[in-house]
C-alpha cells in the first residue's frame, strides 16, 4: 500500500500539471479530477459484494495492474481527453486496491477495528507523504519543460506500481489472511444498509473528507501556479499535509480514549474546514505549510473512525458491502465536488474552490451525530 499510494500521490498532482501544460484551466482541472472517480462510483458496490462472498486479495492484484496501465496512459497522453481516460483507469485501479485492503482489515475482531483502520490509513498516508516530494523532485529535473518532467514523473508512478505487484500477488497466492468468518446467507440490500442512521451519516462525512484530500491534491498546484510557487515546493507542501495525516492516524487510538469519537469527528471536520478556507488568503510558503500541517492532522482523524462506525453498524456478512457503499459515497463526492469546484473556480477564481471545500467540511459534522 505504501508503494501504491506513493504512485498515486505522484500521478494525481503531476497529471494536473500535465493538463496545465495542455492549456487546461480551473474548470478543466475540476472535470479531470472528477474523471478519476466516475467509473469507480459505478463498480464499487459489486466489488464490495465480491469481497464479502469470496476473497479480497485478487481484487487488490487487479487494482495494482490497472494502476500500472493508468500511469502509462497518463505519461503518453497528449490531449485532455487522453488525460481523462488515464484518470479513469487510475481511479479504477485505486478502487481495487482500496477495496482489497480495507476488506482484509474489516475481518479483524471488533475491539481491534479502530487501531486496524488507523494503521491501514496511516500506511496509505505514508505513501501520500513520499509521493508529492518525489513528484516535485522529478519535475525539477526538467525546469521549464512541463511535458518532459510530467512524463518522467508518471513513468516513475508506473514503476512504483510494478514494484507493488509481487507483494500483492504473494498475498493472493499464499492466502495468508483468513477468509470471511461467515458466508453471506443472502444479499443485504444496499437501501437497507443506508436505512441505518450511523451508516448514512458516516458515509456523508466520509464523502466530504475524501473530497477534501482530493481537491487539495488537484488544486494546490493551480494555487501554486497563481502565486508563483514552484512545483517542487508544492510537492513538499503536499508531503507536509500527508505527514501530518500519518501522525494523526498513528495517534488515533490514544486520542479516541482521551477525547471520544463524536468530539474527534466534530473537531476534525470543523477545524480542517476553517483552515482550508484560509489557504487562499496567503502566498507565504511557511504559512501555507503550517495550514496544511493542521489540515492534514485534522483530516487524518476522521476516516478511520468513520470506517469503524460503519462496520459496527452492519451484520458481519455485509461488511464489504458497507465499506463499498462508503466508497460509492466517496466517489460521488469526488465526481460532484471537483466538478462544482471547477465551475465555481472558472468564474470566481481558484480561491472559490477552497472556500467551497471549507464550507463542506463544516457541514460534515452531521457525521458526528452517530459517532459514539
C-alpha positions as CSV (number, residue, x, y, z in Angstrom):
1,X,0.0,0.0,0.0
2,X,2.9,2.4,0.6
3,X,4.1,1.8,-3.0
4,X,0.6,2.1,-4.4
5,X,-0.3,5.3,-2.6
6,X,3.1,6.9,-3.4
7,X,2.5,6.2,-7.0
8,X,-1.0,7.7,-6.9
9,X,0.3,10.7,-4.9
10,X,2.8,11.3,-7.7
11,X,0.3,10.7,-10.6
12,X,-2.6,12.9,-9.3
13,X,-0.8,16.3,-9.0
14,X,1.5,15.6,-11.9
15,X,-1.5,14.9,-14.2
16,X,-2.8,18.3,-13.1
17,X,0.5,19.9,-14.2
18,X,0.3,18.0,-17.5
19,X,-3.2,19.3,-18.0
20,X,-2.0,22.9,-17.3
21,X,0.7,22.3,-19.9
22,X,-2.0,21.3,-22.4
23,X,-3.9,24.6,-21.7
24,X,-6.3,23.4,-19.1
25,X,-7.8,26.0,-16.7
26,X,-9.6,25.6,-13.3
27,X,-12.8,24.2,-14.9
28,X,-10.9,21.5,-16.9
29,X,-8.9,20.6,-13.9
30,X,-12.1,20.0,-11.9
31,X,-13.6,17.8,-14.6
32,X,-10.3,15.8,-15.0
33,X,-10.3,15.3,-11.2
34,X,-13.9,14.1,-11.4
35,X,-13.0,11.6,-14.2
36,X,-10.8,9.8,-11.6
37,X,-13.9,8.9,-9.6
38,X,-16.6,8.5,-12.3
39,X,-16.4,4.8,-13.2
40,X,-15.3,3.6,-9.8
41,X,-18.6,5.1,-8.5
42,X,-20.5,2.5,-10.5
43,X,-18.4,-0.6,-9.8
44,X,-17.6,-0.1,-6.1
45,X,-20.7,-1.8,-4.8
46,X,-20.2,-5.0,-6.9
47,X,-16.6,-5.2,-5.9
48,X,-17.6,-4.9,-2.2
49,X,-20.1,-7.7,-2.6
50,X,-17.4,-9.8,-4.3
51,X,-15.1,-9.3,-1.3
52,X,-17.9,-10.4,1.0
53,X,-18.6,-13.5,-1.0
54,X,-15.0,-14.6,-1.9
55,X,-11.6,-13.1,-1.0
56,X,-10.3,-9.5,-1.3
57,X,-6.7,-10.3,-2.3
58,X,-7.4,-10.9,-6.1
59,X,-9.2,-7.6,-6.2
60,X,-6.0,-6.0,-4.8
61,X,-3.8,-7.6,-7.5
62,X,-6.2,-6.5,-10.3
63,X,-6.1,-3.0,-8.9
64,X,-2.3,-2.7,-9.0
65,X,-2.3,-3.9,-12.6
66,X,-4.8,-1.3,-13.6
67,X,-2.7,1.4,-11.8
68,X,0.3,0.4,-14.0
69,X,-1.8,0.8,-17.1
70,X,-3.3,4.1,-15.9
71,X,0.1,5.7,-15.2
72,X,1.4,4.7,-18.6
73,X,-1.7,6.1,-20.3
74,X,-1.2,9.4,-18.4
75,X,2.5,9.5,-19.3
76,X,1.9,9.1,-23.0
77,X,-1.2,11.4,-23.2
78,X,-1.0,14.4,-25.5
79,X,-4.6,15.6,-25.3
80,X,-7.1,16.4,-22.5
81,X,-9.4,13.5,-23.5
82,X,-6.5,11.1,-23.3
83,X,-5.7,12.5,-19.8
84,X,-9.3,11.9,-18.8
85,X,-9.1,8.3,-20.0
86,X,-5.9,7.8,-18.0
87,X,-7.5,9.3,-14.9
88,X,-10.5,6.9,-15.3
89,X,-8.2,3.8,-15.4
90,X,-6.1,5.2,-12.5
91,X,-9.3,5.6,-10.5
92,X,-10.4,2.0,-11.2
93,X,-7.0,0.7,-10.1
94,X,-7.1,2.8,-6.9
95,X,-10.6,1.5,-6.1
96,X,-9.5,-2.2,-6.5
97,X,-6.5,-1.6,-4.1
98,X,-8.7,0.2,-1.5
99,X,-11.5,-2.4,-1.6
100,X,-9.0,-5.3,-1.3
101,X,-7.0,-3.7,1.5
102,X,-10.0,-2.4,3.5
103,X,-11.7,-5.8,3.5
104,X,-8.7,-7.6,4.9
105,X,-8.7,-5.1,7.8
106,X,-12.5,-5.5,8.2
107,X,-12.1,-9.1,9.3
108,X,-10.3,-8.1,12.5
109,X,-12.2,-8.5,15.8
110,X,-14.4,-5.6,16.8
111,X,-12.0,-4.3,19.5
112,X,-9.2,-4.0,17.0
113,X,-11.0,-2.2,14.2
114,X,-10.1,1.4,15.3
115,X,-6.4,0.5,15.6
116,X,-6.5,-1.6,12.4
117,X,-8.1,1.0,10.3
118,X,-5.9,3.7,11.9
119,X,-2.8,1.7,10.9
120,X,-4.2,1.0,7.4
121,X,-5.0,4.6,6.7
122,X,-1.6,5.7,8.2
123,X,0.2,3.4,5.8
124,X,-1.9,4.9,3.0
125,X,-0.9,8.4,4.1
126,X,2.7,7.3,4.4
127,X,2.7,6.7,0.7
128,X,1.0,10.0,0.1
129,X,3.8,11.6,2.2
130,X,6.5,10.2,-0.1
131,X,4.7,10.7,-3.4
132,X,4.4,14.5,-3.8
133,X,8.1,15.1,-2.8
134,X,9.1,12.5,-5.5
135,X,6.9,14.3,-8.0
136,X,8.4,17.7,-7.2
137,X,12.0,16.3,-7.4
138,X,11.3,14.7,-10.8
139,X,9.6,17.8,-12.2
140,X,12.6,19.8,-11.1
141,X,14.9,17.7,-13.4
142,X,13.2,19.4,-16.4
143,X,12.7,23.1,-15.4
144,X,10.6,24.9,-17.9
145,X,9.7,21.7,-19.7
146,X,6.4,20.5,-18.1
147,X,5.8,18.0,-20.8
148,X,9.1,16.2,-20.3
149,X,9.0,16.5,-16.5
150,X,5.5,15.2,-16.1
151,X,6.1,12.2,-18.5
152,X,9.1,11.2,-16.3
153,X,7.2,11.5,-13.1
154,X,4.2,9.5,-14.4
155,X,6.6,6.7,-15.6
156,X,8.0,6.7,-12.1
157,X,4.5,6.2,-10.8
158,X,4.1,3.2,-13.2
159,X,7.5,1.8,-11.9
160,X,6.3,2.1,-8.3
161,X,3.1,0.1,-9.1
162,X,5.2,-2.6,-10.9
163,X,7.2,-2.9,-7.7
164,X,4.0,-3.4,-5.7
165,X,2.8,-6.3,-8.0
166,X,4.9,-9.1,-6.4
167,X,3.8,-8.3,-2.9
168,X,0.1,-8.2,-3.9
169,X,0.5,-11.4,-5.8
170,X,2.2,-13.0,-2.8
171,X,-0.7,-12.1,-0.6
172,X,-3.2,-13.6,-3.1
173,X,-1.4,-16.8,-3.9
174,X,-0.5,-17.5,-0.3
175,X,-4.0,-16.9,1.2
176,X,-2.3,-15.5,4.3
177,X,-5.3,-13.8,5.7
178,X,-8.4,-15.7,6.9
179,X,-11.5,-15.9,4.6
180,X,-14.6,-14.2,5.8
181,X,-15.8,-15.5,9.1
182,X,-19.3,-16.0,7.7
183,X,-20.6,-16.5,4.2
184,X,-23.5,-14.3,3.3
185,X,-26.7,-16.2,3.6
186,X,-28.4,-13.6,1.5
187,X,-27.7,-10.3,-0.2
188,X,-28.2,-7.5,2.3
189,X,-29.9,-4.7,0.4
190,X,-27.8,-1.5,0.0
191,X,-31.0,0.5,0.7
192,X,-31.5,-1.4,3.9
193,X,-27.9,-0.6,5.0
194,X,-28.4,3.0,4.1
195,X,-31.6,3.0,6.3
196,X,-29.3,2.7,9.3
197,X,-28.5,6.2,10.6
198,X,-24.9,5.5,11.5
199,X,-24.2,4.2,8.0
200,X,-25.9,7.1,6.3
201,X,-24.3,9.9,8.3
202,X,-20.9,8.1,8.3
203,X,-21.0,7.9,4.5
204,X,-21.8,11.6,4.2
205,X,-18.9,12.7,6.5
206,X,-16.5,10.2,4.7
207,X,-17.6,11.6,1.3
208,X,-16.6,15.2,2.4
209,X,-13.3,14.2,3.9
210,X,-12.3,12.2,0.8
211,X,-13.3,15.1,-1.4
212,X,-11.2,17.4,0.7
213,X,-8.0,15.5,0.2
214,X,-8.7,15.1,-3.5
215,X,-9.3,18.8,-4.1
216,X,-6.3,19.7,-2.1
217,X,-4.2,17.5,-4.3
218,X,-5.7,18.8,-7.5
219,X,-6.0,22.5,-6.8
220,X,-2.9,23.2,-4.7
221,X,-0.8,23.0,-8.0
222,X,-3.1,25.6,-9.6
223,X,-3.0,27.8,-6.5
224,X,0.8,27.5,-6.6
225,X,0.9,28.5,-10.3
226,X,-1.2,31.6,-9.5
227,X,1.1,32.6,-6.6
228,X,4.4,31.9,-8.3
229,X,5.2,28.8,-6.1
230,X,7.3,26.2,-7.9
231,X,6.1,22.6,-8.5
232,X,8.9,21.3,-6.2
233,X,7.7,23.5,-3.3
234,X,4.1,22.4,-3.9
235,X,5.2,18.8,-3.7
236,X,6.8,19.5,-0.4
237,X,3.6,21.2,0.9
238,X,1.5,18.2,-0.1
239,X,4.0,16.0,1.7
240,X,3.7,18.1,4.8
241,X,-0.1,17.6,4.7
242,X,0.4,13.8,4.3
243,X,3.0,13.6,7.0
244,X,0.6,15.3,9.5
245,X,-2.1,12.8,8.5
246,X,0.2,9.9,9.2
247,X,0.9,11.3,12.7
248,X,-2.8,11.7,13.5
249,X,-3.6,8.2,12.4
250,X,-0.9,6.6,14.4
251,X,-2.2,8.5,17.4
252,X,-5.9,8.0,16.7
253,X,-6.4,5.3,19.3
254,X,-4.9,7.5,22.1
255,X,-7.0,10.5,21.0
256,X,-10.1,8.3,20.9
257,X,-9.6,7.3,24.6
258,X,-9.0,10.9,25.7
259,X,-11.5,12.8,23.6
260,X,-14.2,10.5,22.4
261,X,-15.3,9.5,18.9
262,X,-18.0,12.1,18.4
263,X,-15.9,15.0,19.6
264,X,-13.0,13.9,17.5
265,X,-15.1,13.8,14.3
266,X,-16.5,17.3,15.1
267,X,-13.1,18.8,15.8
268,X,-11.5,17.3,12.7
269,X,-14.2,18.4,10.2
270,X,-14.8,21.9,11.6
271,X,-11.2,22.7,12.3
272,X,-10.0,21.5,8.9
273,X,-12.8,23.4,7.2
274,X,-11.7,26.7,8.8
275,X,-8.0,26.1,7.9
276,X,-8.9,25.2,4.3
277,X,-10.9,28.4,3.8
278,X,-7.8,30.4,4.9
279,X,-5.4,28.8,2.3
280,X,-6.1,31.3,-0.5
281,X,-5.6,34.2,1.9
282,X,-1.8,33.9,1.9
283,X,1.1,33.3,-0.6
284,X,3.7,32.8,2.2
285,X,5.1,29.3,1.9
286,X,5.7,28.9,5.6
287,X,2.1,29.9,6.5
288,X,0.8,27.6,3.8
289,X,2.9,24.8,5.3
290,X,1.6,25.4,8.8
291,X,-2.0,25.5,7.5
292,X,-1.5,22.3,5.5
293,X,0.0,20.5,8.5
294,X,-3.0,21.5,10.6
295,X,-5.4,20.4,7.8
296,X,-3.5,17.1,7.3
297,X,-3.6,16.3,11.1
298,X,-7.3,17.0,11.4
299,X,-8.4,15.3,8.2
300,X,-6.5,12.2,9.2
301,X,-8.6,11.6,12.3
302,X,-12.0,11.2,10.7
303,X,-11.7,8.4,8.1
304,X,-10.6,5.5,10.4
305,X,-13.2,6.4,13.0
306,X,-15.9,6.6,10.4
307,X,-14.9,3.3,8.9
308,X,-15.2,1.6,12.3
309,X,-18.6,3.3,12.8
310,X,-19.9,1.9,9.5
311,X,-18.6,-1.6,10.2
312,X,-20.1,-1.8,13.6
313,X,-23.5,-0.8,12.3
314,X,-23.9,-3.7,9.9
315,X,-24.0,-7.5,10.0
316,X,-20.7,-9.3,9.7
317,X,-21.5,-10.7,6.3
318,X,-22.3,-7.2,4.9
319,X,-19.0,-5.5,5.9
320,X,-17.6,-5.5,2.4
321,X,-20.8,-4.2,1.0
322,X,-21.0,-1.4,3.7
323,X,-17.4,-0.3,3.0
324,X,-18.2,-0.3,-0.7
325,X,-21.2,1.9,-0.1
326,X,-18.8,4.3,1.7
327,X,-16.5,4.2,-1.4
328,X,-19.5,4.9,-3.6
329,X,-20.3,7.9,-1.5
330,X,-16.7,9.0,-1.6
331,X,-16.8,8.7,-5.4
332,X,-20.0,10.7,-5.7
333,X,-18.2,13.3,-3.7
334,X,-15.1,13.0,-5.9
335,X,-17.2,13.5,-9.0
336,X,-19.6,16.1,-7.9
337,X,-17.4,18.3,-5.6
338,X,-14.5,18.8,-8.1
339,X,-16.9,19.4,-10.9
340,X,-18.7,22.1,-8.8
341,X,-15.4,23.5,-7.6
342,X,-14.1,23.7,-11.2
343,X,-17.2,25.5,-12.4
344,X,-17.0,27.9,-9.4
345,X,-13.3,28.4,-9.8
346,X,-13.7,29.1,-13.5
347,X,-16.0,32.0,-12.8
348,X,-14.8,33.3,-9.4
349,X,-11.2,32.3,-9.3
350,X,-9.3,29.4,-7.8
351,X,-9.8,30.7,-4.2
352,X,-13.5,29.9,-4.6
353,X,-12.7,26.2,-4.8
354,X,-11.1,26.3,-1.3
355,X,-13.9,28.3,0.1
356,X,-16.4,25.7,-1.1
357,X,-14.3,22.9,0.4
358,X,-14.1,24.7,3.7
359,X,-17.9,25.1,3.8
360,X,-18.5,21.4,3.0
361,X,-16.1,20.3,5.8
362,X,-18.0,22.5,8.3
363,X,-21.3,20.9,7.2
364,X,-19.8,17.4,7.5
365,X,-20.3,17.5,11.3
366,X,-23.5,15.6,10.6
367,X,-21.4,12.5,10.6
368,X,-20.7,13.0,14.3
369,X,-24.3,12.5,15.3
370,X,-23.9,8.8,15.5
371,X,-20.2,8.5,16.1
372,X,-20.3,7.0,19.6
